[in-house]
Amino acid sequence: MAEHTELVTITVDGKEAQVPAGMLLIEAVKAAGVHIPRFCYHPRMKPVGMCRMCLVEVEGPRGTMLTTSCTMPVADGMVVHTESDTVTKAQEG
């Protein structure tokens, strides 16, 4: 019996992509063809979000917020910005 994976639609830098529900944002963005800088993230380790290099902006009901993409699971309709001025400044420290 085949296992069915639910797909959700996210928008990354204006481009829509379908990815498995619950996937970490850092992996979903990579699957969409966008690179996010990382230092402490490794797919075989539990994410910790300490280095802050993978910060992205995510649009939400209360506005846009910075979050670590290695700790945030995707949600249907999520809108993500990886190259905004806010993201760039935050990644630089």
VMD Tcl script that builds the backbone (N, CA, C; Angstrom):
set m [mol new atoms 279]
animate dup $m
set s [atomselect $m all]
$s set {name element resname resid chain x y z} {
  {N N MET 1 A 0.836 -1.171 0.000}
  {CA C MET 1 A 0.000 0.000 0.000}
  {C C MET 1 A 0.888 1.244 0.000}
  {N N ALA 2 A 0.655 2.164 -0.917}
  {CA C ALA 2 A 1.480 3.364 -1.042}
  {C C ALA 2 A 1.084 4.392 0.016}
  {N N GLU 3 A 2.078 5.047 0.558}
  {CA C GLU 3 A 1.835 6.091 1.540}
  {C C GLU 3 A 1.653 7.410 0.803}
  {N N HIS 4 A 0.615 8.156 1.164}
  {CA C HIS 4 A 0.348 9.438 0.518}
  {C C HIS 4 A 0.858 10.559 1.407}
  {N N THR 5 A 1.653 11.433 0.833}
  {CA C THR 5 A 2.170 12.572 1.560}
  {C C THR 5 A 1.348 13.794 1.182}
  {N N GLU 6 A 0.817 14.463 2.191}
  {CA C GLU 6 A 0.052 15.681 1.937}
  {C C GLU 6 A 1.010 16.784 1.495}
  {N N LEU 7 A 0.659 17.465 0.421}
  {CA C LEU 7 A 1.460 18.580 -0.060}
  {C C LEU 7 A 0.794 19.892 0.332}
  {N N VAL 8 A 1.625 20.878 0.637}
  {CA C VAL 8 A 1.147 22.229 0.904}
  {C C VAL 8 A 1.826 23.170 -0.076}
  {N N THR 9 A 1.204 24.305 -0.304}
  {CA C THR 9 A 1.767 25.299 -1.213}
  {C C THR 9 A 2.362 26.434 -0.399}
  {N N ILE 10 A 3.620 26.757 -0.686}
  {CA C ILE 10 A 4.285 27.901 -0.064}
  {C C ILE 10 A 4.765 28.824 -1.174}
  {N N THR 11 A 5.018 30.076 -0.830}
  {CA C THR 11 A 5.564 31.037 -1.783}
  {C C THR 11 A 6.913 31.499 -1.259}
  {N N VAL 12 A 7.949 31.289 -2.064}
  {CA C VAL 12 A 9.315 31.655 -1.680}
  {C C VAL 12 A 9.810 32.715 -2.652}
  {N N ASP 13 A 10.044 33.912 -2.144}
  {CA C ASP 13 A 10.518 35.026 -2.974}
  {C C ASP 13 A 9.660 35.197 -4.225}
  {N N GLY 14 A 8.342 35.088 -4.047}
  {CA C GLY 14 A 7.405 35.306 -5.142}
  {C C GLY 14 A 7.118 34.104 -6.019}
  {N N LYS 15 A 7.779 32.978 -5.761}
  {CA C LYS 15 A 7.594 31.776 -6.580}
  {C C LYS 15 A 6.901 30.695 -5.752}
  {N N GLU 16 A 5.790 30.155 -6.283}
  {CA C GLU 16 A 5.066 29.105 -5.569}
  {C C GLU 16 A 5.758 27.758 -5.708}
  {N N ALA 17 A 5.664 26.959 -4.648}
  {CA C ALA 17 A 6.223 25.602 -4.655}
  {C C ALA 17 A 5.325 24.712 -3.814}
  {N N GLN 18 A 5.235 23.450 -4.204}
  {CA C GLN 18 A 4.510 22.466 -3.405}
  {C C GLN 18 A 5.525 21.568 -2.714}
  {N N VAL 19 A 5.360 21.439 -1.405}
  {CA C VAL 19 A 6.291 20.658 -0.585}
  {C C VAL 19 A 5.490 19.821 0.411}
  {N N PRO 20 A 6.089 18.763 0.957}
  {CA C PRO 20 A 5.385 17.945 1.947}
  {C C PRO 20 A 5.034 18.738 3.209}
  {N N ALA 21 A 3.824 18.556 3.700}
  {CA C ALA 21 A 3.387 19.204 4.939}
  {C C ALA 21 A 4.321 18.811 6.078}
  {N N GLY 22 A 4.647 19.772 6.934}
  {CA C GLY 22 A 5.490 19.504 8.093}
  {C C GLY 22 A 6.981 19.551 7.831}
  {N N MET 23 A 7.390 19.642 6.570}
  {CA C MET 23 A 8.815 19.718 6.226}
  {C C MET 23 A 9.397 20.992 6.835}
  {N N LEU 24 A 10.638 20.930 7.267}
  {CA C LEU 24 A 11.279 22.138 7.780}
  {C C LEU 24 A 11.439 23.143 6.649}
  {N N LEU 25 A 11.254 24.397 6.974}
  {CA C LEU 25 A 11.307 25.465 5.982}
  {C C LEU 25 A 12.634 25.494 5.231}
  {N N ILE 26 A 13.747 25.242 5.901}
  {CA C ILE 26 A 15.056 25.268 5.249}
  {C C ILE 26 A 15.138 24.225 4.130}
  {N N GLU 27 A 14.537 23.054 4.348}
  {CA C GLU 27 A 14.532 21.998 3.328}
  {C C GLU 27 A 13.515 22.301 2.232}
  {N N ALA 28 A 12.380 22.875 2.598}
  {CA C ALA 28 A 11.353 23.217 1.617}
  {C C ALA 28 A 11.847 24.295 0.656}
  {N N VAL 29 A 12.537 25.287 1.195}
  {CA C VAL 29 A 13.078 26.359 0.356}
  {C C VAL 29 A 14.140 25.796 -0.580}
  {N N LYS 30 A 14.954 24.894 -0.073}
  {CA C LYS 30 A 15.961 24.228 -0.910}
  {C C LYS 30 A 15.283 23.447 -2.039}
  {N N ALA 31 A 14.207 22.730 -1.715}
  {CA C ALA 31 A 13.465 21.975 -2.731}
  {C C ALA 31 A 12.864 22.902 -3.784}
  {N N ALA 32 A 12.591 24.149 -3.395}
  {CA C ALA 32 A 12.051 25.140 -4.324}
  {C C ALA 32 A 13.155 25.801 -5.147}
  {N N GLY 33 A 14.406 25.405 -4.907}
  {CA C GLY 33 A 15.518 25.924 -5.699}
  {C C GLY 33 A 16.167 27.182 -5.161}
  {N N VAL 34 A 15.918 27.501 -3.896}
  {CA C VAL 34 A 16.484 28.708 -3.292}
  {C C VAL 34 A 17.456 28.291 -2.193}
  {N N HIS 35 A 18.629 28.906 -2.184}
  {CA C HIS 35 A 19.646 28.591 -1.173}
  {C C HIS 35 A 19.514 29.541 0.011}
  {N N ILE 36 A 19.544 28.976 1.202}
  {CA C ILE 36 A 19.593 29.757 2.438}
  {C C ILE 36 A 20.917 29.436 3.113}
  {N N PRO 37 A 21.696 30.466 3.484}
  {CA C PRO 37 A 22.954 30.190 4.184}
  {C C PRO 37 A 22.682 29.449 5.492}
  {N N ARG 38 A 23.614 28.589 5.870}
  {CA C ARG 38 A 23.466 27.812 7.104}
  {C C ARG 38 A 24.842 27.511 7.667}
  {N N PHE 39 A 24.889 27.296 8.954}
  {CA C PHE 39 A 26.135 26.889 9.591}
  {C C PHE 39 A 25.884 25.717 10.531}
  {N N CYS 40 A 24.909 25.849 11.427}
  {CA C CYS 40 A 24.696 24.797 12.431}
  {C C CYS 40 A 23.703 23.731 11.988}
  {N N TYR 41 A 23.013 23.922 10.870}
  {CA C TYR 41 A 21.995 22.962 10.444}
  {C C TYR 41 A 22.600 21.798 9.676}
  {N N HIS 42 A 22.150 20.589 10.024}
  {CA C HIS 42 A 22.473 19.384 9.259}
  {C C HIS 42 A 21.218 18.518 9.271}
  {N N PRO 43 A 20.803 17.994 8.104}
  {CA C PRO 43 A 19.536 17.257 8.043}
  {C C PRO 43 A 19.468 16.013 8.932}
  {N N ARG 44 A 20.589 15.484 9.359}
  {CA C ARG 44 A 20.575 14.280 10.194}
  {C C ARG 44 A 20.698 14.586 11.688}
  {N N MET 45 A 20.680 15.874 12.022}
  {CA C MET 45 A 20.758 16.277 13.426}
  {C C MET 45 A 19.518 17.079 13.796}
  {N N LYS 46 A 19.177 17.084 15.065}
  {CA C LYS 46 A 18.047 17.882 15.530}
  {C C LYS 46 A 18.397 19.363 15.370}
  {N N PRO 47 A 17.517 20.152 14.734}
  {CA C PRO 47 A 17.826 21.572 14.537}
  {C C PRO 47 A 17.831 22.336 15.856}
  {N N VAL 48 A 18.768 23.285 15.951}
  {CA C VAL 48 A 18.874 24.084 17.168}
  {C C VAL 48 A 18.694 25.580 16.915}
  {N N GLY 49 A 18.930 26.046 15.710}
  {CA C GLY 49 A 18.705 27.450 15.372}
  {C C GLY 49 A 19.636 28.428 16.049}
  {N N MET 50 A 20.818 27.983 16.441}
  {CA C MET 50 A 21.725 28.844 17.200}
  {C C MET 50 A 22.527 29.827 16.359}
  {N N CYS 51 A 22.913 29.462 15.156}
  {CA C CYS 51 A 23.824 30.324 14.399}
  {C C CYS 51 A 23.110 31.522 13.778}
  {N N ARG 52 A 21.797 31.424 13.577}
  {CA C ARG 52 A 20.960 32.500 13.038}
  {C C ARG 52 A 21.261 32.845 11.580}
  {N N MET 53 A 22.098 32.068 10.914}
  {CA C MET 53 A 22.404 32.336 9.505}
  {C C MET 53 A 21.224 32.023 8.594}
  {N N CYS 54 A 20.343 31.133 9.016}
  {CA C CYS 54 A 19.232 30.701 8.162}
  {C C CYS 54 A 17.969 31.532 8.383}
  {N N LEU 55 A 18.119 32.726 8.941}
  {CA C LEU 55 A 16.953 33.573 9.172}
  {C C LEU 55 A 16.252 33.927 7.868}
  {N N VAL 56 A 14.935 33.916 7.905}
  {CA C VAL 56 A 14.091 34.331 6.787}
  {C C VAL 56 A 12.938 35.150 7.365}
  {N N GLU 57 A 12.247 35.859 6.498}
  {CA C GLU 57 A 11.031 36.556 6.903}
  {C C GLU 57 A 9.836 35.722 6.473}
  {N N VAL 58 A 8.881 35.558 7.375}
  {CA C VAL 58 A 7.650 34.824 7.077}
  {C C VAL 58 A 6.480 35.761 7.348}
  {N N GLU 59 A 5.591 35.873 6.361}
  {CA C GLU 59 A 4.403 36.700 6.527}
  {C C GLU 59 A 3.374 35.931 7.337}
  {N N GLY 60 A 2.781 36.613 8.302}
  {CA C GLY 60 A 1.761 35.994 9.141}
  {C C GLY 60 A 0.607 36.947 9.366}
  {N N PRO 61 A -0.388 36.527 10.122}
  {CA C PRO 61 A -1.563 37.369 10.350}
  {C C PRO 61 A -1.255 38.669 11.091}
  {N N ARG 62 A -0.160 38.680 11.844}
  {CA C ARG 62 A 0.221 39.894 12.585}
  {C C ARG 62 A 1.375 40.639 11.934}
  {N N GLY 63 A 1.668 40.325 10.681}
  {CA C GLY 63 A 2.752 40.995 9.974}
  {C C GLY 63 A 3.874 40.032 9.652}
  {N N THR 64 A 4.984 40.598 9.247}
  {CA C THR 64 A 6.143 39.802 8.855}
  {C C THR 64 A 7.067 39.633 10.049}
  {N N MET 65 A 7.585 38.401 10.229}
  {CA C MET 65 A 8.497 38.154 11.348}
  {C C MET 65 A 9.733 37.412 10.865}
  {N N LEU 66 A 10.846 37.667 11.528}
  {CA C LEU 66 A 12.070 36.915 11.276}
  {C C LEU 66 A 11.998 35.609 12.051}
  {N N THR 67 A 12.421 34.527 11.412}
  {CA C THR 67 A 12.453 33.236 12.093}
  {C C THR 67 A 13.571 32.383 11.518}
  {N N THR 68 A 14.049 31.439 12.293}
  {CA C THR 68 A 15.060 30.506 11.797}
  {C C THR 68 A 14.363 29.455 10.942}
  {N N SER 69 A 14.822 29.307 9.719}
  {CA C SER 69 A 14.183 28.366 8.794}
  {C C SER 69 A 14.476 26.916 9.155}
  {N N CYS 70 A 15.498 26.680 9.969}
  {CA C CYS 70 A 15.836 25.301 10.342}
  {C C CYS 70 A 14.949 24.751 11.448}
  {N N THR 71 A 14.150 25.610 12.089}
  {CA C THR 71 A 13.282 25.152 13.171}
  {C C THR 71 A 11.797 25.330 12.863}
  {N N MET 72 A 11.473 25.956 11.749}
  {CA C MET 72 A 10.080 26.279 11.409}
  {C C MET 72 A 9.515 25.284 10.399}
  {N N PRO 73 A 8.467 24.540 10.764}
  {CA C PRO 73 A 7.822 23.666 9.775}
  {C C PRO 73 A 6.957 24.498 8.830}
  {N N VAL 74 A 6.821 24.035 7.599}
  {CA C VAL 74 A 6.008 24.764 6.625}
  {C C VAL 74 A 4.529 24.613 6.955}
  {N N ALA 75 A 3.760 25.575 6.478}
  {CA C ALA 75 A 2.304 25.536 6.598}
  {C C ALA 75 A 1.729 25.973 5.262}
  {N N ASP 76 A 0.566 25.467 4.942}
  {CA C ASP 76 A -0.060 25.805 3.674}
  {C C ASP 76 A -0.293 27.310 3.581}
  {N N GLY 77 A 0.079 27.889 2.454}
  {CA C GLY 77 A -0.100 29.314 2.226}
  {C C GLY 77 A 1.021 30.186 2.766}
  {N N MET 78 A 2.047 29.587 3.363}
  {CA C MET 78 A 3.157 30.341 3.941}
  {C C MET 78 A 3.851 31.170 2.860}
  {N N VAL 79 A 4.146 32.428 3.191}
  {CA C VAL 79 A 4.872 33.321 2.286}
  {C C VAL 79 A 6.209 33.640 2.939}
  {N N VAL 80 A 7.300 33.335 2.213}
  {CA C VAL 80 A 8.653 33.429 2.764}
  {C C VAL 80 A 9.499 34.368 1.915}
  {N N HIS 81 A 10.283 35.212 2.590}
  {CA C HIS 81 A 11.231 36.096 1.911}
  {C C HIS 81 A 12.633 35.741 2.406}
  {N N THR 82 A 13.528 35.432 1.469}
  {CA C THR 82 A 14.883 35.023 1.863}
  {C C THR 82 A 15.943 36.078 1.583}
  {N N GLU 83 A 15.605 37.112 0.814}
  {CA C GLU 83 A 16.625 38.080 0.407}
  {C C GLU 83 A 16.238 39.525 0.669}
  {N N SER 84 A 15.336 39.768 1.595}
  {CA C SER 84 A 14.947 41.144 1.901}
  {C C SER 84 A 16.086 41.849 2.639}
  {N N ASP 85 A 16.011 43.176 2.708}
  {CA C ASP 85 A 17.027 43.940 3.443}
  {C C ASP 85 A 17.067 43.521 4.914}
  {N N THR 86 A 15.900 43.269 5.494}
  {CA C THR 86 A 15.831 42.853 6.898}
  {C C THR 86 A 16.550 41.532 7.115}
  {N N VAL 87 A 16.328 40.575 6.216}
  {CA C VAL 87 A 16.982 39.265 6.322}
  {C C VAL 87 A 18.491 39.411 6.176}
  {N N THR 88 A 18.917 40.157 5.174}
  {CA C THR 88 A 20.351 40.337 4.924}
  {C C THR 88 A 21.043 40.964 6.129}
  {N N LYS 89 A 20.454 42.012 6.699}
  {CA C LYS 89 A 21.044 42.667 7.873}
  {C C LYS 89 A 21.094 41.727 9.072}
  {N N ALA 90 A 20.036 40.949 9.275}
  {CA C ALA 90 A 19.992 40.019 10.407}
  {C C ALA 90 A 21.033 38.915 10.259}
  {N N GLN 91 A 21.229 38.420 9.047}
  {CA C GLN 91 A 22.214 37.360 8.818}
  {C C GLN 91 A 23.639 37.868 9.019}
  {N N GLU 92 A 23.853 39.139 8.744}
  {CA C GLU 92 A 25.192 39.715 8.917}
  {C C GLU 92 A 25.517 39.968 10.378}
  {N N GLY 93 A 24.499 40.017 11.223}
  {CA C GLY 93 A 24.716 40.221 12.654}
  {C C GLY 93 A 24.585 41.612 12.997}
}
mol reanalyze $m
mol bondsrecalc $m
mol representation Tube
mol addrep $m
